Amino acid sequence: MALKNLVQKLTRSVEDLDREDLVRFCDAQGFAPLDGIAERSRVATGGEVSSCRIVPRAGADALEVTFTDGRGFATAVFLGRRKIAGLHPGKRIAVEGVVASNGRQRILYNPAWSFVG
């Protein structure tokens, strides 16, 4: 049995191992899982930033930060911002706000946020 577990651990992809590590980290922080958050609810969640992009919204720029907790994705939209110092892919963040949705995409507009771990 122990040999079987060792073989499984050694043959898993790096992406799977990274995802499991991120899930454990988010659970330890007490973040709400992104695959289970409901629209129009206030949540405290977070994860690892996967992308940052500037998108024009209603005539003004907005910074869209997509992050994952290993189970799902969400996008934090910072209206009127072009960048946030130190915020880039790979950083881990905590966000708190009200969830909106655009189809299947979960969006938090101008959430409170901070860097974690």
Jmol script that loads the backbone (N, CA, C; Angstrom):
load data "model"
ATOM      1  N   MET A   1       0.821  -1.189   0.000  1.00  0.00           N
ATOM      2  CA  MET A   1       0.000   0.000   0.000  1.00  0.00           C
ATOM      3  C   MET A   1       0.871   1.260   0.000  1.00  0.00           C
ATOM      4  N   ALA A   2       1.906   1.273   0.839  1.00  0.00           N
ATOM      5  CA  ALA A   2       2.789   2.430   0.904  1.00  0.00           C
ATOM      6  C   ALA A   2       3.540   2.613  -0.404  1.00  0.00           C
ATOM      7  N   LEU A   3       3.924   1.517  -1.039  1.00  0.00           N
ATOM      8  CA  LEU A   3       4.628   1.598  -2.326  1.00  0.00           C
ATOM      9  C   LEU A   3       3.713   2.179  -3.391  1.00  0.00           C
ATOM     10  N   LYS A   4       2.448   1.774  -3.372  1.00  0.00           N
ATOM     11  CA  LYS A   4       1.475   2.296  -4.340  1.00  0.00           C
ATOM     12  C   LYS A   4       1.314   3.808  -4.175  1.00  0.00           C
ATOM     13  N   ASN A   5       1.215   4.286  -2.935  1.00  0.00           N
ATOM     14  CA  ASN A   5       1.096   5.726  -2.683  1.00  0.00           C
ATOM     15  C   ASN A   5       2.338   6.469  -3.132  1.00  0.00           C
ATOM     16  N   LEU A   6       3.499   5.904  -2.908  1.00  0.00           N
ATOM     17  CA  LEU A   6       4.753   6.527  -3.330  1.00  0.00           C
ATOM     18  C   LEU A   6       4.818   6.630  -4.844  1.00  0.00           C
ATOM     19  N   VAL A   7       4.447   5.569  -5.536  1.00  0.00           N
ATOM     20  CA  VAL A   7       4.462   5.575  -7.007  1.00  0.00           C
ATOM     21  C   VAL A   7       3.496   6.625  -7.535  1.00  0.00           C
ATOM     22  N   GLN A   8       2.293   6.718  -6.945  1.00  0.00           N
ATOM     23  CA  GLN A   8       1.318   7.715  -7.388  1.00  0.00           C
ATOM     24  C   GLN A   8       1.855   9.125  -7.174  1.00  0.00           C
ATOM     25  N   LYS A   9       2.500   9.359  -6.042  1.00  0.00           N
ATOM     26  CA  LYS A   9       3.034  10.688  -5.749  1.00  0.00           C
ATOM     27  C   LYS A   9       4.154  11.064  -6.706  1.00  0.00           C
ATOM     28  N   LEU A  10       4.998  10.111  -7.051  1.00  0.00           N
ATOM     29  CA  LEU A  10       6.132  10.383  -7.926  1.00  0.00           C
ATOM     30  C   LEU A  10       5.737  10.524  -9.393  1.00  0.00           C
ATOM     31  N   THR A  11       4.586   9.990  -9.780  1.00  0.00           N
ATOM     32  CA  THR A  11       4.183  10.040 -11.181  1.00  0.00           C
ATOM     33  C   THR A  11       3.164  11.138 -11.482  1.00  0.00           C
ATOM     34  N   ARG A  12       2.718  11.888 -10.472  1.00  0.00           N
ATOM     35  CA  ARG A  12       1.758  12.962 -10.708  1.00  0.00           C
ATOM     36  C   ARG A  12       2.452  14.164 -11.337  1.00  0.00           C
ATOM     37  N   SER A  13       1.705  14.926 -12.115  1.00  0.00           N
ATOM     38  CA  SER A  13       2.280  16.086 -12.801  1.00  0.00           C
ATOM     39  C   SER A  13       2.542  17.225 -11.810  1.00  0.00           C
ATOM     40  N   VAL A  14       3.441  18.096 -12.184  1.00  0.00           N
ATOM     41  CA  VAL A  14       3.776  19.261 -11.366  1.00  0.00           C
ATOM     42  C   VAL A  14       2.551  20.150 -11.195  1.00  0.00           C
ATOM     43  N   GLU A  15       1.732  20.269 -12.245  1.00  0.00           N
ATOM     44  CA  GLU A  15       0.526  21.093 -12.172  1.00  0.00           C
ATOM     45  C   GLU A  15      -0.439  20.560 -11.111  1.00  0.00           C
ATOM     46  N   ASP A  16      -0.602  19.232 -11.067  1.00  0.00           N
ATOM     47  CA  ASP A  16      -1.488  18.635 -10.060  1.00  0.00           C
ATOM     48  C   ASP A  16      -0.963  18.879  -8.649  1.00  0.00           C
ATOM     49  N   LEU A  17       0.342  18.728  -8.462  1.00  0.00           N
ATOM     50  CA  LEU A  17       0.938  18.965  -7.152  1.00  0.00           C
ATOM     51  C   LEU A  17       0.801  20.420  -6.731  1.00  0.00           C
ATOM     52  N   ASP A  18       1.023  21.359  -7.673  1.00  0.00           N
ATOM     53  CA  ASP A  18       0.873  22.789  -7.378  1.00  0.00           C
ATOM     54  C   ASP A  18      -0.573  23.126  -7.026  1.00  0.00           C
ATOM     55  N   ARG A  19      -1.522  22.546  -7.757  1.00  0.00           N
ATOM     56  CA  ARG A  19      -2.938  22.799  -7.500  1.00  0.00           C
ATOM     57  C   ARG A  19      -3.325  22.303  -6.101  1.00  0.00           C
ATOM     58  N   GLU A  20      -2.865  21.110  -5.729  1.00  0.00           N
ATOM     59  CA  GLU A  20      -3.160  20.578  -4.404  1.00  0.00           C
ATOM     60  C   GLU A  20      -2.551  21.437  -3.301  1.00  0.00           C
ATOM     61  N   ASP A  21      -1.338  21.938  -3.543  1.00  0.00           N
ATOM     62  CA  ASP A  21      -0.688  22.827  -2.575  1.00  0.00           C
ATOM     63  C   ASP A  21      -1.488  24.116  -2.411  1.00  0.00           C
ATOM     64  N   LEU A  22      -1.975  24.669  -3.525  1.00  0.00           N
ATOM     65  CA  LEU A  22      -2.770  25.895  -3.474  1.00  0.00           C
ATOM     66  C   LEU A  22      -4.094  25.666  -2.740  1.00  0.00           C
ATOM     67  N   VAL A  23      -4.737  24.537  -2.971  1.00  0.00           N
ATOM     68  CA  VAL A  23      -5.992  24.211  -2.270  1.00  0.00           C
ATOM     69  C   VAL A  23      -5.745  24.118  -0.770  1.00  0.00           C
ATOM     70  N   ARG A  24      -4.659  23.455  -0.368  1.00  0.00           N
ATOM     71  CA  ARG A  24      -4.331  23.353   1.063  1.00  0.00           C
ATOM     72  C   ARG A  24      -4.068  24.729   1.662  1.00  0.00           C
ATOM     73  N   PHE A  25      -3.344  25.588   0.936  1.00  0.00           N
ATOM     74  CA  PHE A  25      -3.052  26.938   1.401  1.00  0.00           C
ATOM     75  C   PHE A  25      -4.344  27.730   1.598  1.00  0.00           C
ATOM     76  N   CYS A  26      -5.233  27.698   0.614  1.00  0.00           N
ATOM     77  CA  CYS A  26      -6.488  28.449   0.691  1.00  0.00           C
ATOM     78  C   CYS A  26      -7.381  27.934   1.822  1.00  0.00           C
ATOM     79  N   ASP A  27      -7.407  26.621   2.013  1.00  0.00           N
ATOM     80  CA  ASP A  27      -8.178  26.056   3.125  1.00  0.00           C
ATOM     81  C   ASP A  27      -7.601  26.511   4.464  1.00  0.00           C
ATOM     82  N   ALA A  28      -6.274  26.540   4.577  1.00  0.00           N
ATOM     83  CA  ALA A  28      -5.626  26.973   5.820  1.00  0.00           C
ATOM     84  C   ALA A  28      -5.913  28.439   6.118  1.00  0.00           C
ATOM     85  N   GLN A  29      -6.068  29.263   5.079  1.00  0.00           N
ATOM     86  CA  GLN A  29      -6.377  30.678   5.249  1.00  0.00           C
ATOM     87  C   GLN A  29      -7.854  30.914   5.568  1.00  0.00           C
ATOM     88  N   GLY A  30      -8.682  29.901   5.364  1.00  0.00           N
ATOM     89  CA  GLY A  30     -10.110  30.032   5.629  1.00  0.00           C
ATOM     90  C   GLY A  30     -10.872  30.691   4.491  1.00  0.00           C
ATOM     91  N   PHE A  31     -10.337  30.655   3.273  1.00  0.00           N
ATOM     92  CA  PHE A  31     -11.005  31.250   2.117  1.00  0.00           C
ATOM     93  C   PHE A  31     -12.200  30.408   1.688  1.00  0.00           C
ATOM     94  N   ALA A  32     -13.263  31.082   1.246  1.00  0.00           N
ATOM     95  CA  ALA A  32     -14.413  30.383   0.682  1.00  0.00           C
ATOM     96  C   ALA A  32     -13.995  29.788  -0.658  1.00  0.00           C
ATOM     97  N   PRO A  33     -14.321  28.510  -0.925  1.00  0.00           N
ATOM     98  CA  PRO A  33     -13.958  27.891  -2.206  1.00  0.00           C
ATOM     99  C   PRO A  33     -14.634  28.606  -3.376  1.00  0.00           C
ATOM    100  N   LEU A  34     -13.874  28.919  -4.412  1.00  0.00           N
ATOM    101  CA  LEU A  34     -14.402  29.677  -5.544  1.00  0.00           C
ATOM    102  C   LEU A  34     -15.422  28.895  -6.363  1.00  0.00           C
ATOM    103  N   ASP A  35     -15.368  27.584  -6.332  1.00  0.00           N
ATOM    104  CA  ASP A  35     -16.340  26.808  -7.100  1.00  0.00           C
ATOM    105  C   ASP A  35     -17.694  26.711  -6.411  1.00  0.00           C
ATOM    106  N   GLY A  36     -17.808  27.264  -5.191  1.00  0.00           N
ATOM    107  CA  GLY A  36     -19.068  27.160  -4.468  1.00  0.00           C
ATOM    108  C   GLY A  36     -19.660  28.485  -4.024  1.00  0.00           C
ATOM    109  N   ILE A  37     -19.087  29.620  -4.451  1.00  0.00           N
ATOM    110  CA  ILE A  37     -19.627  30.904  -4.006  1.00  0.00           C
ATOM    111  C   ILE A  37     -20.853  31.280  -4.833  1.00  0.00           C
ATOM    112  N   ALA A  38     -21.819  31.865  -4.157  1.00  0.00           N
ATOM    113  CA  ALA A  38     -23.079  32.223  -4.809  1.00  0.00           C
ATOM    114  C   ALA A  38     -23.075  33.689  -5.225  1.00  0.00           C
ATOM    115  N   GLU A  39     -23.784  33.956  -6.315  1.00  0.00           N
ATOM    116  CA  GLU A  39     -23.928  35.321  -6.808  1.00  0.00           C
ATOM    117  C   GLU A  39     -24.669  36.172  -5.770  1.00  0.00           C
ATOM    118  N   ARG A  40     -24.293  37.434  -5.694  1.00  0.00           N
ATOM    119  CA  ARG A  40     -24.888  38.418  -4.783  1.00  0.00           C
ATOM    120  C   ARG A  40     -24.666  38.100  -3.312  1.00  0.00           C
ATOM    121  N   SER A  41     -23.612  37.376  -3.030  1.00  0.00           N
ATOM    122  CA  SER A  41     -23.285  37.087  -1.635  1.00  0.00           C
ATOM    123  C   SER A  41     -21.958  37.749  -1.289  1.00  0.00           C
ATOM    124  N   ARG A  42     -21.801  38.105  -0.039  1.00  0.00           N
ATOM    125  CA  ARG A  42     -20.552  38.700   0.434  1.00  0.00           C
ATOM    126  C   ARG A  42     -19.628  37.557   0.814  1.00  0.00           C
ATOM    127  N   VAL A  43     -18.411  37.566   0.269  1.00  0.00           N
ATOM    128  CA  VAL A  43     -17.467  36.479   0.528  1.00  0.00           C
ATOM    129  C   VAL A  43     -16.098  37.025   0.895  1.00  0.00           C
ATOM    130  N   ALA A  44     -15.378  36.216   1.658  1.00  0.00           N
ATOM    131  CA  ALA A  44     -13.962  36.443   1.933  1.00  0.00           C
ATOM    132  C   ALA A  44     -13.253  35.245   1.333  1.00  0.00           C
ATOM    133  N   THR A  45     -12.529  35.478   0.272  1.00  0.00           N
ATOM    134  CA  THR A  45     -11.873  34.401  -0.455  1.00  0.00           C
ATOM    135  C   THR A  45     -10.515  34.871  -0.929  1.00  0.00           C
ATOM    136  N   GLY A  46      -9.884  34.107  -1.745  1.00  0.00           N
ATOM    137  CA  GLY A  46      -8.576  34.487  -2.259  1.00  0.00           C
ATOM    138  C   GLY A  46      -7.945  33.354  -3.020  1.00  0.00           C
ATOM    139  N   GLY A  47      -6.680  33.549  -3.364  1.00  0.00           N
ATOM    140  CA  GLY A  47      -5.954  32.546  -4.114  1.00  0.00           C
ATOM    141  C   GLY A  47      -4.730  33.147  -4.755  1.00  0.00           C
ATOM    142  N   GLU A  48      -4.303  32.526  -5.841  1.00  0.00           N
ATOM    143  CA  GLU A  48      -3.100  32.943  -6.544  1.00  0.00           C
ATOM    144  C   GLU A  48      -3.479  33.656  -7.835  1.00  0.00           C
ATOM    145  N   VAL A  49      -2.878  34.801  -8.072  1.00  0.00           N
ATOM    146  CA  VAL A  49      -3.168  35.585  -9.275  1.00  0.00           C
ATOM    147  C   VAL A  49      -2.666  34.823 -10.494  1.00  0.00           C
ATOM    148  N   SER A  50      -3.543  34.639 -11.481  1.00  0.00           N
ATOM    149  CA  SER A  50      -3.145  33.955 -12.706  1.00  0.00           C
ATOM    150  C   SER A  50      -2.965  34.924 -13.868  1.00  0.00           C
ATOM    151  N   SER A  51      -3.657  36.073 -13.842  1.00  0.00           N
ATOM    152  CA  SER A  51      -3.455  37.066 -14.900  1.00  0.00           C
ATOM    153  C   SER A  51      -3.925  38.443 -14.451  1.00  0.00           C
ATOM    154  N   CYS A  52      -3.324  39.459 -15.049  1.00  0.00           N
ATOM    155  CA  CYS A  52      -3.705  40.859 -14.830  1.00  0.00           C
ATOM    156  C   CYS A  52      -3.813  41.505 -16.203  1.00  0.00           C
ATOM    157  N   ARG A  53      -4.880  42.248 -16.428  1.00  0.00           N
ATOM    158  CA  ARG A  53      -5.016  42.950 -17.704  1.00  0.00           C
ATOM    159  C   ARG A  53      -5.818  44.224 -17.516  1.00  0.00           C
ATOM    160  N   ILE A  54      -5.574  45.169 -18.390  1.00  0.00           N
ATOM    161  CA  ILE A  54      -6.284  46.451 -18.366  1.00  0.00           C
ATOM    162  C   ILE A  54      -7.365  46.403 -19.436  1.00  0.00           C
ATOM    163  N   VAL A  55      -8.604  46.692 -19.024  1.00  0.00           N
ATOM    164  CA  VAL A  55      -9.742  46.628 -19.923  1.00  0.00           C
ATOM    165  C   VAL A  55     -10.528  47.924 -19.809  1.00  0.00           C
ATOM    166  N   PRO A  56     -10.861  48.556 -20.952  1.00  0.00           N
ATOM    167  CA  PRO A  56     -11.699  49.751 -20.861  1.00  0.00           C
ATOM    168  C   PRO A  56     -13.131  49.378 -20.494  1.00  0.00           C
ATOM    169  N   ARG A  57     -13.662  50.066 -19.486  1.00  0.00           N
ATOM    170  CA  ARG A  57     -15.053  49.852 -19.056  1.00  0.00           C
ATOM    171  C   ARG A  57     -15.717  51.212 -18.913  1.00  0.00           C
ATOM    172  N   ALA A  58     -16.756  51.433 -19.667  1.00  0.00           N
ATOM    173  CA  ALA A  58     -17.533  52.674 -19.607  1.00  0.00           C
ATOM    174  C   ALA A  58     -16.641  53.904 -19.753  1.00  0.00           C
ATOM    175  N   GLY A  59     -15.700  53.840 -20.668  1.00  0.00           N
ATOM    176  CA  GLY A  59     -14.856  54.995 -20.962  1.00  0.00           C
ATOM    177  C   GLY A  59     -13.666  55.174 -20.050  1.00  0.00           C
ATOM    178  N   ALA A  60     -13.495  54.335 -19.066  1.00  0.00           N
ATOM    179  CA  ALA A  60     -12.348  54.429 -18.161  1.00  0.00           C
ATOM    180  C   ALA A  60     -11.678  53.057 -18.072  1.00  0.00           C
ATOM    181  N   ASP A  61     -10.385  53.079 -17.804  1.00  0.00           N
ATOM    182  CA  ASP A  61      -9.668  51.813 -17.676  1.00  0.00           C
ATOM    183  C   ASP A  61     -10.028  51.108 -16.374  1.00  0.00           C
ATOM    184  N   ALA A  62      -9.953  49.797 -16.410  1.00  0.00           N
ATOM    185  CA  ALA A  62     -10.163  48.979 -15.214  1.00  0.00           C
ATOM    186  C   ALA A  62      -9.119  47.871 -15.218  1.00  0.00           C
ATOM    187  N   LEU A  63      -8.576  47.575 -14.066  1.00  0.00           N
ATOM    188  CA  LEU A  63      -7.617  46.488 -13.918  1.00  0.00           C
ATOM    189  C   LEU A  63      -8.389  45.231 -13.546  1.00  0.00           C
ATOM    190  N   GLU A  64      -8.273  44.190 -14.371  1.00  0.00           N
ATOM    191  CA  GLU A  64      -8.923  42.918 -14.094  1.00  0.00           C
ATOM    192  C   GLU A  64      -7.860  41.932 -13.628  1.00  0.00           C
ATOM    193  N   VAL A  65      -8.039  41.408 -12.420  1.00  0.00           N
ATOM    194  CA  VAL A  65      -7.098  40.466 -11.833  1.00  0.00           C
ATOM    195  C   VAL A  65      -7.827  39.135 -11.656  1.00  0.00           C
ATOM    196  N   THR A  66      -7.430  38.144 -12.437  1.00  0.00           N
ATOM    197  CA  THR A  66      -8.027  36.821 -12.336  1.00  0.00           C
ATOM    198  C   THR A  66      -7.184  35.988 -11.384  1.00  0.00           C
ATOM    199  N   PHE A  67      -7.857  35.312 -10.451  1.00  0.00           N
ATOM    200  CA  PHE A  67      -7.138  34.491  -9.480  1.00  0.00           C
ATOM    201  C   PHE A  67      -7.839  33.148  -9.318  1.00  0.00           C
ATOM    202  N   THR A  68      -7.099  32.169  -8.822  1.00  0.00           N
ATOM    203  CA  THR A  68      -7.614  30.823  -8.632  1.00  0.00           C
ATOM    204  C   THR A  68      -7.259  30.308  -7.246  1.00  0.00           C
ATOM    205  N   ASP A  69      -8.114  29.409  -6.744  1.00  0.00           N
ATOM    206  CA  ASP A  69      -7.820  28.746  -5.473  1.00  0.00           C
ATOM    207  C   ASP A  69      -7.536  27.263  -5.695  1.00  0.00           C
ATOM    208  N   GLY A  70      -7.364  26.861  -6.954  1.00  0.00           N
ATOM    209  CA  GLY A  70      -7.123  25.469  -7.289  1.00  0.00           C
ATOM    210  C   GLY A  70      -8.389  24.709  -7.611  1.00  0.00           C
ATOM    211  N   ARG A  71      -9.542  25.285  -7.285  1.00  0.00           N
ATOM    212  CA  ARG A  71     -10.830  24.645  -7.553  1.00  0.00           C
ATOM    213  C   ARG A  71     -11.653  25.434  -8.560  1.00  0.00           C
ATOM    214  N   GLY A  72     -11.449  26.732  -8.622  1.00  0.00           N
ATOM    215  CA  GLY A  72     -12.214  27.588  -9.519  1.00  0.00           C
ATOM    216  C   GLY A  72     -11.485  28.893  -9.748  1.00  0.00           C
ATOM    217  N   PHE A  73     -12.102  29.773 -10.541  1.00  0.00           N
ATOM    218  CA  PHE A  73     -11.519  31.069 -10.861  1.00  0.00           C
ATOM    219  C   PHE A  73     -12.499  32.175 -10.522  1.00  0.00           C
ATOM    220  N   ALA A  74     -11.980  33.367 -10.250  1.00  0.00           N
ATOM    221  CA  ALA A  74     -12.782  34.572 -10.067  1.00  0.00           C
ATOM    222  C   ALA A  74     -11.948  35.751 -10.566  1.00  0.00           C
ATOM    223  N   THR A  75     -12.615  36.850 -10.833  1.00  0.00           N
ATOM    224  CA  THR A  75     -11.946  38.049 -11.316  1.00  0.00           C
ATOM    225  C   THR A  75     -12.279  39.220 -10.408  1.00  0.00           C
ATOM    226  N   ALA A  76     -11.240  39.885  -9.921  1.00  0.00           N
ATOM    227  CA  ALA A  76     -11.412  41.118  -9.154  1.00  0.00           C
ATOM    228  C   ALA A  76     -11.225  42.271 -10.135  1.00  0.00           C
ATOM    229  N   VAL A  77     -12.202  43.159 -10.210  1.00  0.00           N
ATOM    230  CA  VAL A  77     -12.150  44.290 -11.137  1.00  0.00           C
ATOM    231  C   VAL A  77     -11.971  45.565 -10.318  1.00  0.00           C
ATOM    232  N   PHE A  78     -10.877  46.266 -10.577  1.00  0.00           N
ATOM    233  CA  PHE A  78     -10.578  47.526  -9.895  1.00  0.00           C
ATOM    234  C   PHE A  78     -10.835  48.655 -10.887  1.00  0.00           C
ATOM    235  N   LEU A  79     -11.987  49.296 -10.745  1.00  0.00           N
ATOM    236  CA  LEU A  79     -12.400  50.338 -11.673  1.00  0.00           C
ATOM    237  C   LEU A  79     -11.522  51.577 -11.509  1.00  0.00           C
ATOM    238  N   GLY A  80     -11.118  52.168 -12.634  1.00  0.00           N
ATOM    239  CA  GLY A  80     -10.320  53.386 -12.616  1.00  0.00           C
ATOM    240  C   GLY A  80      -8.848  53.172 -12.300  1.00  0.00           C
ATOM    241  N   ARG A  81      -8.378  51.939 -12.286  1.00  0.00           N
ATOM    242  CA  ARG A  81      -6.970  51.653 -11.974  1.00  0.00           C
ATOM    243  C   ARG A  81      -6.306  51.004 -13.170  1.00  0.00           C
ATOM    244  N   ARG A  82      -5.055  51.338 -13.381  1.00  0.00           N
ATOM    245  CA  ARG A  82      -4.271  50.710 -14.438  1.00  0.00           C
ATOM    246  C   ARG A  82      -3.282  49.698 -13.885  1.00  0.00           C
ATOM    247  N   LYS A  83      -2.884  49.872 -12.629  1.00  0.00           N
ATOM    248  CA  LYS A  83      -1.999  48.889 -12.005  1.00  0.00           C
ATOM    249  C   LYS A  83      -2.035  49.048 -10.497  1.00  0.00           C
ATOM    250  N   ILE A  84      -1.609  48.006  -9.813  1.00  0.00           N
ATOM    251  CA  ILE A  84      -1.447  48.016  -8.365  1.00  0.00           C
ATOM    252  C   ILE A  84      -0.036  47.514  -8.109  1.00  0.00           C
ATOM    253  N   ALA A  85       0.747  48.303  -7.419  1.00  0.00           N
ATOM    254  CA  ALA A  85       2.146  47.965  -7.181  1.00  0.00           C
ATOM    255  C   ALA A  85       2.284  46.594  -6.523  1.00  0.00           C
ATOM    256  N   GLY A  86       3.101  45.748  -7.104  1.00  0.00           N
ATOM    257  CA  GLY A  86       3.381  44.435  -6.547  1.00  0.00           C
ATOM    258  C   GLY A  86       2.392  43.350  -6.911  1.00  0.00           C
ATOM    259  N   LEU A  87       1.300  43.705  -7.558  1.00  0.00           N
ATOM    260  CA  LEU A  87       0.283  42.722  -7.915  1.00  0.00           C
ATOM    261  C   LEU A  87       0.567  42.192  -9.314  1.00  0.00           C
ATOM    262  N   HIS A  88       0.940  40.930  -9.388  1.00  0.00           N
ATOM    263  CA  HIS A  88       1.267  40.302 -10.666  1.00  0.00           C
ATOM    264  C   HIS A  88       1.023  38.797 -10.559  1.00  0.00           C
ATOM    265  N   PRO A  89       0.997  38.093 -11.691  1.00  0.00           N
ATOM    266  CA  PRO A  89       0.760  36.647 -11.646  1.00  0.00           C
ATOM    267  C   PRO A  89       1.741  35.939 -10.714  1.00  0.00           C
ATOM    268  N   GLY A  90       1.191  35.015  -9.933  1.00  0.00           N
ATOM    269  CA  GLY A  90       1.987  34.263  -8.978  1.00  0.00           C
ATOM    270  C   GLY A  90       1.834  34.745  -7.549  1.00  0.00           C
ATOM    271  N   LYS A  91       1.388  35.979  -7.350  1.00  0.00           N
ATOM    272  CA  LYS A  91       1.180  36.509  -6.000  1.00  0.00           C
ATOM    273  C   LYS A  91      -0.094  35.918  -5.414  1.00  0.00           C
ATOM    274  N   ARG A  92      -0.103  35.731  -4.117  1.00  0.00           N
ATOM    275  CA  ARG A  92      -1.293  35.227  -3.434  1.00  0.00           C
ATOM    276  C   ARG A  92      -1.991  36.393  -2.743  1.00  0.00           C
ATOM    277  N   ILE A  93      -3.310  36.471  -2.943  1.00  0.00           N
ATOM    278  CA  ILE A  93      -4.084  37.582  -2.413  1.00  0.00           C
ATOM    279  C   ILE A  93      -5.319  37.082  -1.671  1.00  0.00           C
ATOM    280  N   ALA A  94      -5.811  37.912  -0.772  1.00  0.00           N
ATOM    281  CA  ALA A  94      -7.098  37.711  -0.108  1.00  0.00           C
ATOM    282  C   ALA A  94      -8.006  38.833  -0.574  1.00  0.00           C
ATOM    283  N   VAL A  95      -9.228  38.515  -0.932  1.00  0.00           N
ATOM    284  CA  VAL A  95     -10.192  39.524  -1.367  1.00  0.00           C
ATOM    285  C   VAL A  95     -11.496  39.348  -0.603  1.00  0.00           C
ATOM    286  N   GLU A  96     -12.197  40.455  -0.431  1.00  0.00           N
ATOM    287  CA  GLU A  96     -13.497  40.423   0.232  1.00  0.00           C
ATOM    288  C   GLU A  96     -14.416  41.391  -0.489  1.00  0.00           C
ATOM    289  N   GLY A  97     -15.586  40.897  -0.859  1.00  0.00           N
ATOM    290  CA  GLY A  97     -16.542  41.739  -1.549  1.00  0.00           C
ATOM    291  C   GLY A  97     -17.789  40.958  -1.914  1.00  0.00           C
ATOM    292  N   VAL A  98     -18.626  41.591  -2.723  1.00  0.00           N
ATOM    293  CA  VAL A  98     -19.878  40.985  -3.169  1.00  0.00           C
ATOM    294  C   VAL A  98     -19.659  40.399  -4.559  1.00  0.00           C
ATOM    295  N   VAL A  99     -20.131  39.188  -4.746  1.00  0.00           N
ATOM    296  CA  VAL A  99     -19.930  38.463  -6.003  1.00  0.00           C
ATOM    297  C   VAL A  99     -21.018  38.811  -6.998  1.00  0.00           C
ATOM    298  N   ALA A 100     -20.593  39.150  -8.197  1.00  0.00           N
ATOM    299  CA  ALA A 100     -21.500  39.324  -9.331  1.00  0.00           C
ATOM    300  C   ALA A 100     -21.110  38.242 -10.337  1.00  0.00           C
ATOM    301  N   SER A 101     -21.905  38.081 -11.370  1.00  0.00           N
ATOM    302  CA  SER A 101     -21.512  37.105 -12.381  1.00  0.00           C
ATOM    303  C   SER A 101     -21.826  37.644 -13.758  1.00  0.00           C
ATOM    304  N   ASN A 102     -21.026  37.174 -14.689  1.00  0.00           N
ATOM    305  CA  ASN A 102     -21.209  37.491 -16.093  1.00  0.00           C
ATOM    306  C   ASN A 102     -21.159  36.142 -16.799  1.00  0.00           C
ATOM    307  N   GLY A 103     -22.319  35.517 -16.941  1.00  0.00           N
ATOM    308  CA  GLY A 103     -22.342  34.142 -17.437  1.00  0.00           C
ATOM    309  C   GLY A 103     -21.837  33.224 -16.336  1.00  0.00           C
ATOM    310  N   ARG A 104     -20.784  32.475 -16.629  1.00  0.00           N
ATOM    311  CA  ARG A 104     -20.199  31.578 -15.628  1.00  0.00           C
ATOM    312  C   ARG A 104     -19.048  32.225 -14.879  1.00  0.00           C
ATOM    313  N   GLN A 105     -18.655  33.433 -15.272  1.00  0.00           N
ATOM    314  CA  GLN A 105     -17.528  34.117 -14.641  1.00  0.00           C
ATOM    315  C   GLN A 105     -17.969  34.817 -13.357  1.00  0.00           C
ATOM    316  N   ARG A 106     -17.224  34.586 -12.267  1.00  0.00           N
ATOM    317  CA  ARG A 106     -17.499  35.257 -10.988  1.00  0.00           C
ATOM    318  C   ARG A 106     -16.659  36.529 -10.927  1.00  0.00           C
ATOM    319  N   ILE A 107     -17.300  37.658 -10.593  1.00  0.00           N
ATOM    320  CA  ILE A 107     -16.620  38.948 -10.588  1.00  0.00           C
ATOM    321  C   ILE A 107     -16.845  39.635  -9.254  1.00  0.00           C
ATOM    322  N   LEU A 108     -15.785  40.247  -8.718  1.00  0.00           N
ATOM    323  CA  LEU A 108     -15.888  41.075  -7.520  1.00  0.00           C
ATOM    324  C   LEU A 108     -15.427  42.473  -7.923  1.00  0.00           C
ATOM    325  N   TYR A 109     -16.320  43.453  -7.859  1.00  0.00           N
ATOM    326  CA  TYR A 109     -15.982  44.827  -8.235  1.00  0.00           C
ATOM    327  C   TYR A 109     -15.416  45.574  -7.036  1.00  0.00           C
ATOM    328  N   ASN A 110     -14.269  46.189  -7.229  1.00  0.00           N
ATOM    329  CA  ASN A 110     -13.576  46.978  -6.205  1.00  0.00           C
ATOM    330  C   ASN A 110     -13.562  46.298  -4.831  1.00  0.00           C
ATOM    331  N   PRO A 111     -13.068  45.067  -4.768  1.00  0.00           N
ATOM    332  CA  PRO A 111     -13.055  44.378  -3.464  1.00  0.00           C
ATOM    333  C   PRO A 111     -11.951  44.918  -2.558  1.00  0.00           C
ATOM    334  N   ALA A 112     -12.136  44.711  -1.264  1.00  0.00           N
ATOM    335  CA  ALA A 112     -11.047  44.953  -0.315  1.00  0.00           C
ATOM    336  C   ALA A 112     -10.064  43.799  -0.546  1.00  0.00           C
ATOM    337  N   TRP A 113      -8.788  44.067  -0.515  1.00  0.00           N
ATOM    338  CA  TRP A 113      -7.823  43.013  -0.806  1.00  0.00           C
ATOM    339  C   TRP A 113      -6.551  43.217  -0.021  1.00  0.00           C
ATOM    340  N   SER A 114      -5.752  42.164   0.064  1.00  0.00           N
ATOM    341  CA  SER A 114      -4.422  42.233   0.685  1.00  0.00           C
ATOM    342  C   SER A 114      -3.573  41.068   0.191  1.00  0.00           C
ATOM    343  N   PHE A 115      -2.271  41.234   0.295  1.00  0.00           N
ATOM    344  CA  PHE A 115      -1.363  40.139  -0.025  1.00  0.00           C
ATOM    345  C   PHE A 115      -1.348  39.151   1.135  1.00  0.00           C
ATOM    346  N   VAL A 116      -1.192  37.863   0.850  1.00  0.00           N
ATOM    347  CA  VAL A 116      -1.083  36.852   1.898  1.00  0.00           C
ATOM    348  C   VAL A 116       0.084  35.930   1.579  1.00  0.00           C
ATOM    349  N   GLY A 117       0.573  35.280   2.625  1.00  0.00           N
ATOM    350  CA  GLY A 117       1.590  34.257   2.590  1.00  0.00           C
ATOM    351  C   GLY A 117       2.588  34.330   1.561  1.00  0.00           C
TER     352      GLY A 117
END
end "model"
wireframe off; spacefill off
backbone 0.3
color backbone group
